[in-house]
Every structure is written in structure tokens, then in C-alpha cells.
Amino acid sequence: MKLNLEELCFDVLKKNSKIFIHNKVGVEREDLDMNVFTDVKWIIILILINIVINF
């Protein structure tokens, strides 16, 4: 499935914003305006893992 990475990251951050705010986690987004071919569930898991690792 072809997805826009920036839109997908925004959706993941929005859905999990309360958790990030509660834990005082800041997120920087840059250079995400591209389309990727991936499975939605898989990329969401990767985004969340990346945020946790960088926390």
C-alpha cells in the first residue's frame, strides 16, 4: 500500500499525544514528505518503536 509518511506520522503522533505529553516526550519531524510502500500496521509499530528508542 502506498502511504504518505508525513501524514502517517502525524496520525500516529495525534493518536498517542496524551501518552507523549504525560511522559514529557518531544518529537521532531523533518524530511518526511515522501510516499512509501508498506503495510500500515507494520509502519505504525516502527514509528512508535523509533520514538521510544530515542526517548
Backbone hydrogen bonds, N-H to C=O, Kabsch-Sander energy under -0.5 kcal/mol:
donor,donor_aa,acceptor,acceptor_aa,energy
3,L,1,M,-0.5
3,L,36,V,-3.2
5,L,3,L,-0.7
5,L,34,M,-3.0
6,E,32,L,-1.1
8,L,4,N,-2.2
9,C,5,L,-2.5
10,F,6,E,-2.2
11,D,7,E,-2.2
12,V,8,L,-2.3
13,L,9,C,-2.7
14,K,10,F,-2.5
15,K,11,D,-2.5
16,N,12,V,-1.5
17,S,14,K,-1.0
20,F,16,N,-1.9
21,I,17,S,-2.8
22,H,18,K,-2.5
23,N,19,I,-1.9
24,K,21,I,-1.3
25,V,20,F,-3.1
26,G,24,K,-0.5
34,M,32,L,-2.3
36,V,3,L,-3.1
38,T,1,M,-2.7
38,T,36,V,-0.7
43,I,39,D,-2.2
44,I,40,V,-2.0
45,I,41,K,-1.9
46,L,42,W,-2.1
47,I,43,I,-2.4
48,L,44,I,-2.4
49,I,45,I,-2.4
50,N,46,L,-2.3
51,I,47,I,-2.0
52,V,48,L,-2.3
53,I,49,I,-2.6
54,N,50,N,-1.9
55,F,51,I,-0.7
55,F,52,V,-0.8
